[in-house]
Amino acid sequence: MAKKGQTFHHYSFETKKKAVAMRLEGMTKKEVASALQISDIGRLKVWMRKYRELGEEGLVDRRRKIIGSDPDTDREEKEQLSQV
């Protein structure tokens, strides 16, 4: 559970991919975390599990909205969905 004032770190797809590759080469979680400045070693375990299950697609962060999305396109999509 998040604590008040806690900050969360977001890692790029490339960083995740590099971390997985380093683990597959035999480096320890601690070594990878210090080399890539990853604050939570447990993240590596999660990334490895997702990589094994889904491949590189599992490393993509799908939680964020697309920045700069066109409001007109969003409105058109909503209208199309309501007509179905």
OpenMM code with the backbone's topology and positions (N, CA, C; nanometers):
from openmm import Vec3, app, unit

residues = "MET ALA LYS LYS GLY GLN THR PHE HIS HIS TYR SER PHE GLU THR LYS LYS LYS ALA VAL ALA MET ARG LEU GLU GLY MET THR LYS LYS GLU VAL ALA SER ALA LEU GLN ILE SER ASP ILE GLY ARG LEU LYS VAL TRP MET ARG LYS TYR ARG GLU LEU GLY GLU GLU GLY LEU VAL ASP ARG ARG ARG LYS ILE ILE GLY SER ASP PRO ASP THR ASP ARG GLU GLU LYS GLU GLN LEU SER GLN VAL".split()
positions = [
    Vec3(0.0834, -0.1170, 0.0000),
    Vec3(0.0000, 0.0000, 0.0000),
    Vec3(0.0883, 0.1239, 0.0000),
    Vec3(0.0458, 0.2218, -0.0775),
    Vec3(0.1223, 0.3455, -0.0874),
    Vec3(0.1118, 0.4250, 0.0428),
    Vec3(0.2197, 0.4899, 0.0763),
    Vec3(0.2221, 0.5731, 0.1958),
    Vec3(0.2126, 0.7193, 0.1553),
    Vec3(0.1630, 0.8005, 0.2441),
    Vec3(0.1489, 0.9425, 0.2173),
    Vec3(0.2847, 1.0032, 0.1835),
    Vec3(0.2892, 1.0752, 0.0731),
    Vec3(0.4133, 1.1391, 0.0321),
    Vec3(0.5068, 1.0506, -0.0470),
    Vec3(0.4681, 0.9262, -0.0691),
    Vec3(0.5534, 0.8327, -0.1420),
    Vec3(0.5558, 0.8698, -0.2899),
    Vec3(0.6731, 0.8630, -0.3503),
    Vec3(0.6847, 0.8886, -0.4936),
    Vec3(0.7053, 0.7565, -0.5656),
    Vec3(0.6500, 0.7482, -0.6836),
    Vec3(0.6617, 0.6272, -0.7631),
    Vec3(0.7554, 0.6523, -0.8793),
    Vec3(0.8311, 0.5502, -0.9152),
    Vec3(0.9245, 0.5605, -1.0258),
    Vec3(0.8649, 0.4913, -1.1472),
    Vec3(0.8820, 0.5527, -1.2631),
    Vec3(0.8369, 0.4933, -1.3878),
    Vec3(0.9617, 0.4614, -1.4694),
    Vec3(0.9671, 0.3426, -1.5219),
    Vec3(1.0826, 0.2992, -1.5994),
    Vec3(1.0407, 0.2787, -1.7438),
    Vec3(1.1268, 0.3194, -1.8341),
    Vec3(1.0959, 0.3075, -1.9765),
    Vec3(1.0990, 0.1615, -2.0202),
    Vec3(1.0384, 0.1368, -2.1335),
    Vec3(1.0386, 0.0030, -2.1921),
    Vec3(1.1820, -0.0443, -2.2148),
    Vec3(1.2670, 0.0468, -2.2617),
    Vec3(1.4069, 0.0117, -2.2896),
    Vec3(1.4816, -0.0288, -2.1630),
    Vec3(1.4552, 0.0400, -2.0523),
    Vec3(1.5198, 0.0058, -1.9258),
    Vec3(1.4756, -0.1327, -1.8796),
    Vec3(1.3461, -0.1601, -1.8905),
    Vec3(1.2933, -0.2906, -1.8511),
    Vec3(1.3533, -0.4008, -1.9367),
    Vec3(1.3590, -0.3754, -2.0664),
    Vec3(1.4140, -0.4733, -2.1611),
    Vec3(1.5620, -0.5010, -2.1302),
    Vec3(1.6356, -0.3954, -2.1014),
    Vec3(1.7780, -0.4095, -2.0685),
    Vec3(1.7961, -0.4866, -1.9374),
    Vec3(1.7111, -0.4586, -1.8388),
    Vec3(1.7189, -0.5277, -1.7097),
    Vec3(1.6928, -0.6773, -1.7269),
    Vec3(1.5928, -0.7118, -1.8072),
    Vec3(1.5610, -0.8527, -1.8326),
    Vec3(1.6781, -0.9205, -1.9027),
    Vec3(1.7359, -0.8531, -2.0010),
    Vec3(1.8499, -0.9100, -2.0735),
    Vec3(1.9682, -0.9343, -1.9798),
    Vec3(1.9935, -0.8403, -1.8906),
    Vec3(2.1046, -0.8547, -1.7958),
    Vec3(2.0807, -0.9723, -1.7020),
    Vec3(1.9542, -0.9896, -1.6578),
    Vec3(1.9206, -1.1034, -1.5697),
    Vec3(1.9385, -1.2353, -1.6440),
    Vec3(1.8988, -1.2380, -1.7716),
    Vec3(1.9115, -1.3603, -1.8506),
    Vec3(2.0582, -1.3952, -1.8773),
    Vec3(2.1444, -1.2940, -1.8751),
    Vec3(2.2880, -1.3166, -1.8921),
    Vec3(2.3534, -1.3684, -1.7650),
    Vec3(2.2786, -1.3672, -1.6541),
    Vec3(2.3306, -1.4245, -1.5310),
    Vec3(2.3629, -1.3272, -1.4197),
    Vec3(2.3373, -1.1991, -1.4408),
    Vec3(2.3640, -1.1017, -1.3357),
    Vec3(2.2596, -1.1171, -1.2249),
    Vec3(2.2980, -1.0848, -1.1036),
    Vec3(2.2040, -1.0918, -0.9914),
    Vec3(2.1101, -0.9713, -0.9959),
    Vec3(1.9981, -0.9826, -0.9240),
    Vec3(1.9030, -0.8717, -0.9186),
    Vec3(1.9688, -0.7465, -0.8602),
    Vec3(2.0516, -0.7674, -0.7590),
    Vec3(2.1175, -0.6541, -0.6940),
    Vec3(2.2130, -0.5830, -0.7911),
    Vec3(2.2869, -0.6600, -0.8691),
    Vec3(2.3801, -0.6022, -0.9663),
    Vec3(2.3054, -0.5224, -1.0734),
    Vec3(2.1960, -0.5813, -1.1237),
    Vec3(2.1167, -0.5140, -1.2265),
    Vec3(2.0565, -0.3858, -1.1706),
    Vec3(2.0013, -0.3929, -1.0507),
    Vec3(1.9386, -0.2762, -0.9889),
    Vec3(2.0384, -0.1630, -0.9700),
    Vec3(2.1578, -0.1946, -0.9274),
    Vec3(2.2563, -0.0880, -0.9069),
    Vec3(2.3074, -0.0347, -1.0401),
    Vec3(2.3227, -0.1200, -1.1405),
    Vec3(2.3716, -0.0757, -1.2711),
    Vec3(2.2714, 0.0158, -1.3413),
    Vec3(2.1415, -0.0135, -1.3261),
    Vec3(2.0389, 0.0639, -1.3956),
    Vec3(1.9662, 0.1630, -1.3041),
    Vec3(2.0142, 0.1749, -1.1805),
    Vec3(1.9570, 0.2664, -1.0810),
    Vec3(1.8075, 0.2411, -1.0601),
    Vec3(1.7739, 0.1133, -1.0371),
    Vec3(1.6367, 0.0731, -1.0073),
    Vec3(1.6257, 0.0645, -0.8554),
    Vec3(1.5324, 0.1406, -0.7991),
    Vec3(1.5256, 0.1502, -0.6531),
    Vec3(1.4609, 0.0289, -0.5875),
    Vec3(1.3719, -0.0418, -0.6574),
    Vec3(1.3007, -0.1549, -0.5997),
    Vec3(1.3422, -0.2844, -0.6690),
    Vec3(1.4188, -0.3661, -0.6005),
    Vec3(1.4674, -0.4920, -0.6575),
    Vec3(1.3516, -0.5844, -0.6923),
    Vec3(1.2433, -0.5776, -0.6175),
    Vec3(1.1262, -0.6605, -0.6441),
    Vec3(1.0655, -0.6353, -0.7812),
    Vec3(1.0854, -0.5153, -0.8357),
    Vec3(1.0364, -0.4827, -0.9703),
    Vec3(1.0969, -0.5768, -1.0733),
    Vec3(1.2230, -0.6112, -1.0546),
    Vec3(1.2908, -0.7004, -1.1498),
    Vec3(1.2213, -0.8357, -1.1562),
    Vec3(1.1801, -0.8849, -1.0412),
    Vec3(1.1101, -1.0133, -1.0353),
    Vec3(0.9790, -1.0066, -1.1140),
    Vec3(0.9058, -0.8956, -1.0981),
    Vec3(0.7794, -0.8768, -1.1686),
    Vec3(0.8042, -0.8690, -1.3193),
    Vec3(0.9058, -0.7921, -1.3596),
    Vec3(0.9365, -0.7796, -1.5020),
    Vec3(0.9764, -0.9142, -1.5623),
    Vec3(1.0532, -0.9926, -1.4880),
    Vec3(1.0943, -1.1243, -1.5375),
    Vec3(0.9728, -1.2151, -1.5562),
    Vec3(0.8800, -1.2139, -1.4614),
    Vec3(0.7596, -1.2970, -1.4720),
    Vec3(0.6771, -1.2561, -1.5938),
    Vec3(0.6581, -1.1255, -1.6104),
    Vec3(0.5808, -1.0773, -1.7241),
    Vec3(0.6499, -1.1107, -1.8558),
    Vec3(0.7820, -1.1020, -1.8570),
    Vec3(0.8579, -1.1341, -1.9781),
    Vec3(0.8424, -1.2818, -2.0134),
    Vec3(0.8492, -1.3695, -1.9140),
    Vec3(0.8341, -1.5133, -1.9385),
    Vec3(0.6939, -1.5468, -1.9898),
    Vec3(0.5929, -1.4781, -1.9362),
    Vec3(0.4545, -1.5065, -1.9738),
    Vec3(0.4159, -1.4461, -2.1085),
    Vec3(0.4573, -1.3213, -2.1344),
    Vec3(0.4085, -1.2482, -2.2509),
    Vec3(0.5170, -1.2011, -2.3474),
    Vec3(0.6426, -1.2271, -2.3145),
    Vec3(0.7511, -1.1771, -2.3987),
    Vec3(0.7691, -1.0273, -2.3774),
    Vec3(0.8266, -0.9604, -2.4768),
    Vec3(0.8516, -0.8166, -2.4644),
    Vec3(0.7225, -0.7376, -2.4480),
    Vec3(0.6135, -0.7887, -2.5003),
    Vec3(0.4833, -0.7224, -2.4887),
    Vec3(0.4430, -0.7053, -2.3419),
    Vec3(0.4870, -0.7956, -2.2555),
    Vec3(0.4546, -0.7881, -2.1144),
    Vec3(0.5240, -0.6737, -2.0421),
    Vec3(0.6265, -0.6170, -2.1035),
    Vec3(0.7013, -0.5079, -2.0407),
    Vec3(0.6429, -0.3705, -2.0727),
    Vec3(0.5456, -0.3659, -2.1635),
    Vec3(0.4859, -0.2389, -2.2025),
    Vec3(0.3890, -0.1926, -2.0946),
    Vec3(0.4019, -0.0668, -2.0544),
    Vec3(0.3144, -0.0088, -1.9520),
    Vec3(0.1872, 0.0390, -2.0191),
    Vec3(0.0751, -0.0196, -1.9835),
    Vec3(-0.0521, 0.0138, -2.0473),
    Vec3(-0.1409, 0.1001, -1.9576),
    Vec3(-0.0889, 0.1468, -1.8462),
    Vec3(-0.1710, 0.2226, -1.7516),
    Vec3(-0.1870, 0.3688, -1.7889),
    Vec3(-0.0947, 0.4242, -1.8606),
    Vec3(-0.0967, 0.5671, -1.8895),
    Vec3(-0.1828, 0.5986, -2.0099),
    Vec3(-0.2403, 0.7192, -2.0075),
    Vec3(-0.3136, 0.7690, -2.1222),
    Vec3(-0.2140, 0.8261, -2.2217),
    Vec3(-0.2541, 0.8314, -2.3452),
    Vec3(-0.1686, 0.8883, -2.4482),
    Vec3(-0.1729, 1.0402, -2.4350),
    Vec3(-0.0559, 1.1000, -2.4225),
    Vec3(-0.0460, 1.2447, -2.4065),
    Vec3(-0.0663, 1.3100, -2.5424),
    Vec3(-0.1483, 1.4131, -2.5439),
    Vec3(-0.1708, 1.4856, -2.6673),
    Vec3(-0.2717, 1.4189, -2.7587),
    Vec3(-0.3589, 1.3349, -2.7038),
    Vec3(-0.4592, 1.2709, -2.7876),
    Vec3(-0.5570, 1.3760, -2.8382),
    Vec3(-0.6092, 1.3526, -2.9538),
    Vec3(-0.6987, 1.4467, -3.0186),
    Vec3(-0.8399, 1.4331, -2.9625),
    Vec3(-0.8950, 1.5387, -2.9010),
    Vec3(-1.0289, 1.5290, -2.8421),
    Vec3(-1.1359, 1.4988, -2.9462),
    Vec3(-1.1183, 1.5470, -3.0696),
    Vec3(-1.2161, 1.5194, -3.1751),
    Vec3(-1.2201, 1.3709, -3.2071),
    Vec3(-1.1049, 1.3070, -3.2119),
    Vec3(-1.0976, 1.1641, -3.2384),
    Vec3(-1.1637, 1.0869, -3.1249),
    Vec3(-1.1396, 1.1291, -3.0010),
    Vec3(-1.2023, 1.0642, -2.8863),
    Vec3(-1.3540, 1.0739, -2.8947),
    Vec3(-1.4045, 1.1903, -2.9338),
    Vec3(-1.5481, 1.2110, -2.9447),
    Vec3(-1.6057, 1.1217, -3.0545),
    Vec3(-1.5358, 1.1105, -3.1683),
    Vec3(-1.5820, 1.0274, -3.2785),
    Vec3(-1.5880, 0.8797, -3.2380),
    Vec3(-1.4871, 0.8357, -3.1636),
    Vec3(-1.4834, 0.6965, -3.1177),
    Vec3(-1.6000, 0.6678, -3.0230),
    Vec3(-1.6295, 0.7613, -2.9339),
    Vec3(-1.7408, 0.7441, -2.8412),
    Vec3(-1.8737, 0.7369, -2.9158),
    Vec3(-1.8889, 0.8217, -3.0195),
    Vec3(-2.0116, 0.8192, -3.0982),
    Vec3(-2.0276, 0.6866, -3.1712),
    Vec3(-1.9170, 0.6341, -3.2267),
    Vec3(-1.9231, 0.5060, -3.2973),
    Vec3(-1.9599, 0.3938, -3.2024),
    Vec3(-1.9045, 0.3969, -3.0833),
    Vec3(-1.9347, 0.2927, -2.9860),
    Vec3(-2.0799, 0.2984, -2.9397),
    Vec3(-2.1338, 0.4202, -2.9284),
    Vec3(-2.2729, 0.4336, -2.8827),
    Vec3(-2.3715, 0.3871, -2.9900),
    Vec3(-2.3306, 0.3888, -3.1160),
    Vec3(-2.4179, 0.3453, -3.2254),
    Vec3(-2.4232, 0.1945, -3.2384),
    Vec3(-2.3265, 0.1240, -3.1816),
    Vec3(-2.3195, -0.0213, -3.1954),
    Vec3(-2.4134, -0.0919, -3.1050),
] * unit.nanometer
topology = app.Topology()
chain = topology.addChain("A")
for resn in residues:
    res = topology.addResidue(resn, chain)
    for name in ("N", "CA", "C"):
        topology.addAtom(name, app.Element.getBySymbol(name[0]), res)
